[in-house]
Amino acid sequence: MHVDAATLALLRLTLIENVGPATIARLLARAGSPEAALHLSAAEMDATRPKGSRGGATGESIVAGIRDSQARAEDELARAEKHGVRLVGIHDPAYPVLLRAIPDAPPILYYKGTLDPVAGSTPGFGVGIVGSRSCTTYGLEQTTRFAGALARSGLVIVSGGARGIDTAAHRAALMHQGRTIAVMGCGLGHTYPHENQELFERICTPGCDAAGTVTPGAILSELPIDTAPDARNFPRRNRIISGLSLGVLVIEAARKSGALITAKIAAEEHGREVCVVPGRVDSPSSEGSNDLLKVGGAAFVTEPGDVIALLESAARHQHAGTYAARFQPLVSADESLFGAAPNTRGSAALRAASAPAEATPVSIGNPEQVKILAALATERTADELADAVGLDIVKLRSQLTLLEIAGRVRRSGSRFARVVG
């Protein structure tokens, strides 16, 4: 498979151990281009690291990794070609413009199908639909209802390809000749869950309606082709679901659901609209999503038209190319989008909504979490934290998500802090 020089350079950087999107972004800012970043000296690379950072990838280790990366990149491209996978770099006009603007945007996307219609100002505005894997009949019914209507209206349905709400959202979009994008938590050399093989093939295949051929959707991942499904990879893909979308719709999320993390990222880090379909008040499957509504952290929606109305302004700005100026993350270091009372904003309520009723204690037998909590005496970004505790970014994000769900860590924009008390 042939790719341009910049994409190849980005691929080489992503294949270096302990080098994540934030580190690559700093290298690109220093060098000016992906190709030039490969030729920075170890000292120049170290100069891009935040002050006080320890551990993680040093300039010396990155330079050593670059020496070995050409052969690895060529092997990766051969695997991609074998599986019918294409690559797009963050520099490419085909890279989704909303995703490019988020913190920690993936430098490389692997995809099957058609990615272009969700990029730039071309037709195909995305809406993320997230919820529980262990959903009820009510959750499936509402997902089918909302996803089908939103797909008919021309929105691209973005979800995570998982069992439950995700699968129902993708299937409803296809049922109505709509486009849908599945963001995977594994490399595209794998199918997960296995029973969705046929669904993923349909997503990438052109369909037909009365107007003619319907452009296929896509399945995509930021992970190398042979990356196996692993629980620690799934939290990372949540930011991509939000990043591709003008807003996120939560349908049936329990209190420990990863869908709440997606909603939180969407609101606090990406400045996206967040809306919730109310669930049964006596159903554990809806406790988390109903909590978001109680604290005023999301819009209450009962009809697909409610979602369209919420996204209309954002869509107009995306089409006009003014989205970045109009929609910024609505938080500061001491503020959260989700308020302490309906329609107000404050960090305490969001923590209450996205954590269990009684925070699960973190075992002091987990040395990685102990190190993370110790390092978070001072607020840090994920990349700064990886340097401080010496963990690779994949493992770090997994542990951060567990700590966040347990109520021991909170986000402020793109930074993390320890919850005291």
C-alpha positions in Angstrom: 0.0 0.0 0.0 1.3 3.5 -0.9 0.7 6.4 1.4 2.1 10.0 1.2 5.3 10.9 3.1 3.5 12.7 5.8 1.1 9.8 6.5 4.1 7.4 6.6 5.9 9.7 9.0 2.9 9.9 11.3 2.4 6.1 11.2 6.1 5.6 12.2 5.6 7.9 15.2 2.4 6.1 16.3 4.2 2.8 16.3 6.8 3.9 18.8 6.2 2.5 22.3 4.9 5.0 24.9 4.4 7.8 22.3 0.8 9.0 22.3 -1.2 11.6 20.4 -0.2 14.5 22.8 3.5 13.7 22.5 3.2 13.5 18.7 1.3 16.9 18.7 4.2 18.5 20.6 6.8 17.0 18.2 4.8 18.3 15.2 4.5 21.8 16.7 8.3 21.8 17.2 9.3 20.4 13.8 6.6 21.9 11.7 5.7 18.7 9.8 5.5 14.9 10.4 8.6 14.3 8.2 10.7 16.9 10.0 9.6 15.4 13.4 11.5 12.2 12.5 14.7 14.2 12.3 14.5 16.1 15.6 17.4 15.4 18.0 16.8 13.8 21.3 17.5 17.1 23.0 15.0 18.9 20.8 12.4 16.2 21.7 13.1 16.5 25.4 12.6 20.3 25.1 9.0 19.7 24.1 8.2 17.8 27.3 6.2 19.6 30.1 8.4 20.9 32.9 8.7 18.4 35.8 7.7 15.3 33.8 9.4 12.1 34.7 9.3 8.7 33.1 7.6 7.9 29.8 9.2 8.3 26.4 12.4 10.3 26.5 13.9 12.0 23.5 16.5 9.3 23.4 13.9 6.5 23.4 11.9 8.2 20.7 15.0 8.6 18.5 15.8 4.9 19.0 12.2 4.0 18.2 12.3 6.1 15.0 15.3 4.1 13.8 13.3 0.9 14.0 10.0 2.3 12.8 10.5 2.2 9.0 10.3 -1.6 8.8 7.4 -1.7 11.3 5.5 0.9 9.3 6.0 -1.1 6.1 4.7 -4.3 7.8 1.7 -2.3 9.1 0.9 -1.0 5.6 1.1 -4.6 4.2 -1.3 -5.8 6.9 -3.7 -2.9 6.1 -3.7 -3.8 2.4 -4.3 -7.4 3.2 -7.4 -6.5 5.2 -8.7 -3.8 2.8 -8.0 -1.1 5.3 -7.0 2.5 4.3 -5.1 5.1 6.4 -5.7 8.8 6.7 -3.4 11.2 8.6 -4.4 14.2 10.7 -2.8 16.5 8.1 -5.0 15.2 5.3 -8.1 17.2 4.1 -10.1 13.9 4.3 -9.5 13.7 8.0 -12.7 14.6 9.9 -12.4 18.3 10.7 -14.3 18.1 14.0 -12.1 15.2 15.2 -9.0 17.0 14.3 -9.8 19.8 16.7 -10.2 17.7 19.9 -7.5 17.3 22.5 -5.5 14.1 21.8 -6.8 13.7 18.3 -5.6 10.4 16.7 -2.6 11.2 14.4 -3.7 8.3 12.2 -7.1 6.7 11.5 -7.4 3.2 10.0 -10.7 2.7 8.2 -12.9 0.6 5.9 -15.7 2.1 3.9 -16.1 5.8 3.1 -14.8 8.4 5.5 -14.9 11.5 3.3 -18.5 12.5 3.7 -18.1 13.2 7.5 -15.1 15.5 6.8 -15.0 19.2 6.3 -18.2 20.9 5.4 -19.5 18.1 3.1 -23.0 16.7 3.9 -23.2 14.2 6.6 -23.2 15.7 10.1 -22.5 13.1 12.9 -24.5 12.4 16.0 -23.1 10.0 18.6 -25.5 7.4 20.1 -24.2 5.6 23.2 -25.6 3.4 26.0 -25.4 0.1 27.8 -24.3 -3.2 26.3 -26.8 -4.9 28.7 -29.8 -2.9 27.6 -33.5 -3.6 28.1 -36.2 -3.9 25.5 -37.1 -0.3 26.2 -33.6 0.8 25.4 -33.5 -1.1 22.1 -36.9 0.3 21.1 -35.9 3.9 21.8 -32.5 3.4 20.1 -34.2 2.1 16.9 -36.7 4.9 17.0 -34.2 7.7 17.5 -31.4 6.4 15.3 -33.8 5.5 12.5 -35.4 9.0 12.5 -32.0 10.8 12.8 -30.6 8.7 9.9 -33.6 9.5 7.7 -33.0 13.2 8.4 -29.4 12.9 7.0 -27.4 12.7 10.2 -24.6 10.1 10.3 -25.1 7.8 13.3 -21.8 7.3 15.1 -21.4 4.6 17.8 -19.0 2.1 19.1 -20.0 -1.2 17.4 -20.5 -2.9 20.7 -23.4 -5.1 21.8 -26.7 -3.5 23.0 -27.4 0.1 22.2 -24.5 0.6 19.8 -25.5 -2.3 17.6 -29.2 -1.2 17.6 -28.1 2.3 16.5 -26.0 1.0 13.6 -28.7 -1.4 12.5 -31.5 1.3 12.6 -29.4 3.6 10.5 -28.9 0.9 7.8 -32.6 0.0 8.0 -33.4 3.5 6.9 -30.7 3.7 4.2 -28.6 6.1 6.4 -24.9 6.3 6.9 -23.3 5.0 10.1 -19.8 4.9 11.5 -18.5 2.3 14.0 -15.5 3.3 16.1 -13.7 0.1 17.2 -11.8 -0.6 20.3 -9.5 -3.0 18.5 -7.5 -3.1 15.3 -9.4 -3.6 12.1 -7.7 -7.0 11.6 -10.1 -8.2 14.3 -13.9 -8.4 14.5 -15.4 -7.6 17.9 -17.9 -8.6 18.9 -17.7 -11.6 16.5 -21.4 -11.7 15.9 -21.3 -8.3 14.3 -19.2 -9.4 11.3 -22.1 -9.1 8.9 -23.2 -5.8 10.4 -19.7 -4.3 9.9 -19.6 -5.5 6.3 -23.0 -3.9 5.6 -21.9 -0.6 7.1 -19.1 -0.4 4.5 -21.2 -1.5 1.5 -23.1 1.0 -0.7 -26.9 0.8 -0.3 -29.8 2.0 -2.4 -32.9 4.1 -1.9 -35.4 5.9 -4.2 -32.8 8.5 -5.0 -30.1 6.0 -6.1 -26.9 4.7 -4.4 -26.3 5.6 -0.8 -22.7 6.3 0.2 -21.5 3.6 2.6 -20.4 4.4 6.1 -17.2 3.3 7.8 -15.7 1.3 10.5 -12.6 2.9 11.9 -9.9 2.7 14.6 -6.8 4.5 15.8 -5.2 1.2 16.8 -2.7 -0.8 14.7 -4.2 -3.5 12.5 -3.4 -6.5 14.8 -4.4 -4.9 18.1 -6.7 -7.5 19.8 -9.8 -6.5 21.7 -8.8 -5.4 25.2 -10.9 -3.7 27.8 -8.2 -1.0 28.3 -8.6 0.1 24.7 -12.3 0.9 24.8 -12.2 4.1 26.9 -9.9 5.6 24.3 -12.4 5.2 21.5 -15.0 7.2 23.5 -13.3 10.5 22.6 -13.4 9.6 18.9 -17.2 8.9 19.0 -17.7 12.3 20.5 -15.0 14.0 18.3 -16.8 12.8 15.1 -20.1 14.1 16.3 -21.9 17.4 16.7 -23.5 16.0 19.8 -24.0 12.8 21.8 -27.3 11.2 22.6 -27.3 8.9 25.7 -29.9 6.1 25.7 -30.1 3.9 28.8 -26.8 4.1 30.8 -26.3 2.6 34.2 -24.3 4.4 36.8 -21.0 2.6 35.9 -21.6 2.8 32.1 -18.8 4.0 29.9 -21.5 6.0 28.0 -21.4 8.5 30.9 -17.7 9.0 30.3 -18.4 9.6 26.6 -21.0 12.2 27.6 -18.6 13.9 30.0 -15.8 14.1 27.4 -18.3 15.5 24.8 -19.4 18.3 27.1 -16.3 19.2 29.0 -13.5 18.6 26.5 -15.2 18.9 23.1 -17.9 21.5 23.7 -20.5 19.2 22.2 -24.3 19.0 22.8 -25.3 16.2 25.2 -28.9 15.0 25.4 -30.5 12.0 27.1 -33.6 9.9 26.5 -35.2 9.4 29.9 -35.4 5.9 31.1 -37.6 3.9 33.4 -37.3 5.4 36.9 -37.1 1.9 38.5 -34.6 0.4 36.1 -30.9 0.1 37.1 -30.1 0.3 33.4 -31.2 3.9 33.3 -29.9 5.2 36.6 -26.8 6.9 35.1 -28.7 8.6 32.3 -31.5 9.7 34.6 -29.0 11.1 37.0 -27.6 13.3 34.2 -31.1 14.7 33.7 -31.7 15.3 37.4 -28.6 17.4 37.8 -29.2 19.4 34.7 -26.1 18.1 32.9 -27.8 17.2 29.6 -30.8 18.1 27.5 -34.0 16.2 28.1 -35.3 14.7 24.8 -38.3 12.6 24.0 -38.5 13.0 20.3 -35.9 12.7 17.5 -36.9 16.3 16.5 -35.6 17.5 19.9 -32.2 16.2 19.0 -32.3 17.8 15.5 -33.3 21.1 17.1 -30.3 21.0 19.5 -27.8 20.2 16.7 -29.2 22.6 14.1 -27.0 25.6 15.2 -23.9 23.4 15.4 -24.5 22.0 12.0 -24.9 25.4 10.4 -21.6 26.5 11.9 -19.8 23.3 10.7 -21.2 23.9 7.2 -20.0 27.5 7.2 -16.6 26.6 8.7 -17.1 28.6 11.9 -17.7 25.7 14.2 -14.4 26.0 16.1 -15.0 29.7 16.9 -18.6 29.1 18.0 -18.5 25.8 20.0 -15.7 25.6 22.5 -15.5 23.3 25.6 -17.6 25.1 28.2 -15.4 24.5 31.2 -12.4 26.0 32.9 -10.0 24.4 35.4 -12.5 24.9 38.3 -15.8 24.5 36.4 -17.9 21.7 34.9 -20.6 21.7 32.4 -22.9 19.6 34.5 -24.5 21.7 37.2 -25.3 21.2 40.8 -28.9 22.2 40.1 -31.0 21.9 36.9 -29.6 24.2 34.2 -26.7 25.3 36.3 -23.0 24.3 35.9 -20.6 23.0 38.5 -18.1 20.1 38.8 -19.7 18.4 41.9 -22.9 17.4 40.2 -21.1 15.9 37.2 -19.0 13.8 39.5 -22.1 12.6 41.3 -23.8 11.8 38.0 -20.9 9.9 36.4 -19.8 7.9 39.5 -21.6 5.1 41.4 -23.9 6.2 44.3 -21.2 5.0 46.7 -17.7 5.4 45.1 -16.0 2.1 44.7 -12.8 2.2 46.7 -9.6 1.8 44.8 -7.6 -1.2 46.1 -4.3 -0.1 47.6 -3.1 -3.4 46.2 -3.2 -1.9 42.7 0.2 -0.2 42.4 -0.5 1.6 39.1 -3.6 3.4 40.6 -1.7 4.3 43.7 1.1 5.9 41.6 -1.5 7.7 39.5 -3.3 9.1 42.6 0.0 10.2 44.1 1.0 12.0 40.9 -2.3 13.8 40.8 -1.6 15.9 43.8 -1.1 18.4 41.0 -3.5 18.6 38.0 -1.9 17.0 34.9 -2.8 16.1 31.3 -2.8 12.5 30.4 0.5 12.9 28.6 2.1 14.6 31.6 0.7 11.9 33.9 2.2 9.2 31.6 5.6 10.8 31.9 5.2 11.2 35.7 4.3 7.6 36.5 6.1 5.8 33.7 3.0 4.1 32.2 2.2 3.7 28.5 -0.7 5.9 27.4 -3.0 2.9 26.7 -2.7 1.4 30.2 -2.8 4.9 31.8 -6.1 5.8 30.1 -7.6 2.5 31.2 -6.6 3.1 34.9 -7.8 6.7 34.7 -11.2 5.6 33.5 -11.5 3.1 36.4 -10.5 5.8 38.9 -12.9 8.3 37.3 -15.8 5.9 37.5 -14.9 5.1 41.1 -15.1 8.8 41.9 -11.4 9.1 42.8 -10.3 11.2 39.8 -12.0 14.0 38.0 -11.5 15.8 34.7 -11.2 19.5 34.2 -11.1 20.0 30.4 -8.1 17.9 29.2 -6.6 17.8 32.7 -7.0 15.3 35.5 -7.0 15.8 39.3 -7.4 13.7 42.4 -10.7 13.9 44.2 -10.0 14.6 47.9 -12.4 13.3 50.5 
